[in-house]
Amino acid sequence: MVDYVARLADGSSFPVVLGEKPLGRGGEGSVFPVVSVGSPVVGAADDLVGKIYHPDKGKQAEREKIGRAAQQECRDRYRMP
């Protein structure tokens, strides 16, 4: 298991533990099962996956934009502030 810290657009952060074996790999990164999550805001670990991107400074701004859009979609869907 691998420990990470997830950071949301609102500045909050919480621990996330990912499984060691990826569910899949692609050109941008690898997708892992979430073993545990330290915040009820994002849902149950069994319903989540985590994507770890391969290092690529040229794509960092695009990835951050995608992350903000995904967070906004979650806020809208679950009526979060």
C-alpha positions as CSV (number, residue, x, y, z in Angstrom):
1,M,0.0,0.0,0.0
2,V,1.1,3.5,-0.8
3,D,0.2,6.6,1.1
4,Y,-0.7,9.9,-0.6
5,V,-2.2,13.2,0.3
6,A,-5.2,14.4,-1.8
7,R,-5.6,18.1,-2.2
8,L,-8.9,19.6,-3.2
9,A,-9.5,22.9,-5.0
10,D,-10.8,24.5,-1.7
11,G,-7.4,24.0,-0.1
12,S,-8.4,21.0,2.1
13,S,-6.4,17.8,2.1
14,F,-6.7,14.3,3.5
15,P,-4.8,11.0,3.4
16,V,-5.5,8.4,0.7
17,V,-4.0,4.9,0.7
18,L,-3.7,3.3,-2.8
19,G,-3.2,-0.4,-3.5
20,E,0.2,-1.4,-4.7
21,K,-0.9,-3.2,-7.9
22,P,-2.4,-0.9,-10.6
23,L,-5.7,-1.7,-12.2
24,G,-4.4,-0.3,-15.5
25,R,-1.6,1.7,-17.1
26,G,-1.7,4.2,-19.9
27,G,0.2,6.9,-21.6
28,E,-0.5,9.5,-18.9
29,G,-0.3,7.4,-15.8
30,S,-1.6,4.4,-13.8
31,V,-4.9,3.8,-12.0
32,F,-4.9,2.2,-8.6
33,P,-7.6,1.0,-6.3
34,V,-8.2,3.2,-3.2
35,V,-7.7,1.1,0.0
36,S,-8.7,3.9,2.4
37,V,-9.6,7.5,2.3
38,G,-9.4,10.0,5.2
39,S,-12.4,12.1,4.3
40,P,-16.1,11.2,4.0
41,V,-16.5,14.0,1.4
42,V,-15.3,12.0,-1.5
43,G,-17.2,8.8,-0.7
44,A,-16.3,5.2,0.3
45,A,-12.9,3.8,-0.7
46,D,-14.5,0.8,-2.4
47,D,-16.1,3.3,-4.9
48,L,-12.9,5.1,-5.7
49,V,-9.8,4.8,-7.8
50,G,-6.7,7.0,-7.8
51,K,-4.7,8.1,-10.9
52,I,-1.0,8.7,-10.5
53,Y,0.3,10.7,-13.5
54,H,3.7,10.1,-15.0
55,P,6.0,13.1,-14.5
56,D,5.5,15.6,-17.3
57,K,6.0,19.3,-16.5
58,G,4.6,20.3,-19.9
59,K,1.2,18.9,-19.0
60,Q,0.9,20.1,-15.4
61,A,-1.3,23.0,-16.1
62,E,-3.7,20.9,-18.2
63,R,-3.9,18.2,-15.5
64,E,-4.6,20.8,-12.8
65,K,-7.4,22.2,-15.0
66,I,-8.9,18.7,-15.4
67,G,-8.7,18.2,-11.6
68,R,-10.5,21.5,-10.9
69,A,-13.2,20.5,-13.4
70,A,-13.7,17.1,-11.8
71,Q,-13.9,18.7,-8.3
72,Q,-16.6,21.1,-9.6
73,E,-18.6,18.3,-11.1
74,C,-18.5,16.5,-7.7
75,R,-19.6,19.7,-5.9
76,D,-22.5,20.1,-8.4
77,R,-23.5,16.5,-8.3
78,Y,-23.5,16.2,-4.5
79,R,-24.5,19.8,-3.8
80,M,-21.4,20.7,-1.9
81,P,-20.2,24.3,-1.4
